[in-house]
Amino acid sequence: MRTKDSFTHPMLEIAASCYSISSGQLRYLGGSQNMVYEVQQDRHDRILRITPGSNRSKKLILGELDWILFLANEGVSVSTPLLSRNGELVEVIEQRDGSYSCVCFEKARGRTISYPECLQDHLLYEKLGQLTGKLHALSKNYQPQDPQNQRQDWSGNWFLQNMDLIPPSFDFDEAEYSWFAEDIAVQLYYLVYVYGGEEGKDSREDQARRFMAHFMKGYTRENTLEDYWMAQIPLFLMLREMIVYIGVFRNYDGDESFSSLNNQWLKDWIAESKQRIEQSIPIVDIWNRGENTKWN
């Protein structure tokens, strides 16, 4: 994946010009699958996203934008895509090393809530649950405007298709499911994975209980999910851990020892994650202990 410094000035100049933006005003925000920049234009905050064609095709991006526009039309607060000077939702720029797709969005309202602030914000969990429930309820009636631009299902996930990035010394079974429960599992995973070590296990489980209780309180206002699928959340937690691990492995060019990594917390997480995946253990599993799975 390219870094911000490896994008040449002409590349950014072309991308920015598609939306009448001055490249000198772009502020790099970060990115993994995409390179993301922020800019103020006509007193409005915009987000310019550049995606290598090797990561996402134009059709897949159009499928994403179709879904976002559908949600916007249904009254959901989303970052809506803006048309380019040419009246296009996606601008494709051809370079010697491949193509790049550019999209400009309205910046989402609000602010970033990071650790440790988010770890005790029960109202936030409830709002997340209600929003997730609404997305799931709306998705039941969603039909893409152009079926040719439809996004792939879980089996098309790049990380799952590239499990061979992991060396032979790393062994785990293939994941098979992806449903509404995965959206819940992903949010839960990123809230509890910060607790490391054996001493962090109880903290992870306490955090998971708090999150699920408040999240599902909001979720059930908009949608219902059968107990069976709630009980599958540990499976989706393992799937998410595989995807995250493969992503980290790729970012370090396949170095199984992660020798260039200076972050001790991340080194510890990698070791624990590897062990959990090899032993098919979810990061938390409060569903298989006879606890209430209704979370009402």
C-alpha angles and dihedrals in degrees: 000000000000122000123221091259094055092061104093121227092250090055093055091041091057094045093048094045090058086070099033090254125144109236090214089067095054116114117201113234101176138255148189109196089017138026109237129200134180126215138166114232125178089347091304125112113236135185120218114199123191118194125188112234089233089066102041133005122224090251093056091048091050087052090054092048092048089057092048092050090049090054092047090053088052091056099258115145104242138148100263120211119243128220118250124234086271093053093253129136091208126033117198118208119196118215134171092261095046143288129309128202119214127200129176119208137186106251114252117250119246134040139281116269109204139174131329094012093064095053095080102028101117093169089056091053090051092050091048090051093050092048092048091049091051092050090051093048092049093046090064089070099037120120120177115243089227116027089202089067095050115136118246122257124245092286089065093060107132094221094051091047090052101049087129086079085080113085121246090257087069114074133178140143124264119265117236114180140065122170141132089298089066092063088057093045093052092055091046092048095056091048096054105032092082090074107085138182130031089291089058095058095085090045091052092052094045089050091048092053093049093046096048094047094054096033094054091045087064095036096057091057088070108022144006128228123196118247089241092064093044087057089055093062092100088059091053090046088058090048091052092049091053091051093048092047093050089049092053091046091052092049090058094050095250095302101155091194093051086217094167093055114109097179107100094191090056092046090054091047091051092052093048093044092051091051094049093049094048090050095041092239119149118226088247129008113182091146098073097054099077092263124145110281095185094073093198 
